[in-house]
Amino acid sequence: MDIELREYLEGMKAALTADIKGLTVDNKGLKADMKGLKADIERVEAELKVDIERVETALLTEFHKWASPAEARARTHAAALRAIDLEMESLTERVQKLEDR
């Protein structure tokens, strides 16, 4: 019986050793896959960064195109309102002088 047990244990040891070697090979494959995945992620991140910068630039350009004329119009309106205010002050003074007589 000792011989049978020894043979069984040696068979189990051989099977376990083979399994461990298989797992080591699988582990190396997984490590290679992880490196490839990491490279893919870095590439996608770089592409995404470029796309985001392109969109930001386009948005800022379009905003500037819109804002420049709007700002100019606002300045024109503000100047017109100041002129109207000055004219109103002048007219108010003239009416006040006429009423004081």
C-alpha positions, 0 to 999 in steps of 0.5 A: 500500500505504501507503494500505491500511495507513493505513486498516487502522490507522485502523480498528483505532484506531477499534475500540480506541477504541470498546472502551476507551469500552465498558470505561469504561462497564462500569467505571462500572457495576461501580463502581455495583454495588460500591457497592450490594454494599457497602451490602448488606453493611453492612445485613446486618452491622447486622441480624446485630449486632441479632440477636446482641445479641437472642440474647445478651440472651435467653441471659443472661436465661435463665441468670439465671433459672436461676442465681438459684434455684440460687444460693439453693439452694446458700446454703440447703444451705451454711447447713444444712451449717454448722448440722449441723457446729455440731451435730456439734461440740456432740455431739462435745463432749458425748460427749467429756465423758461419756467423760472421766468 
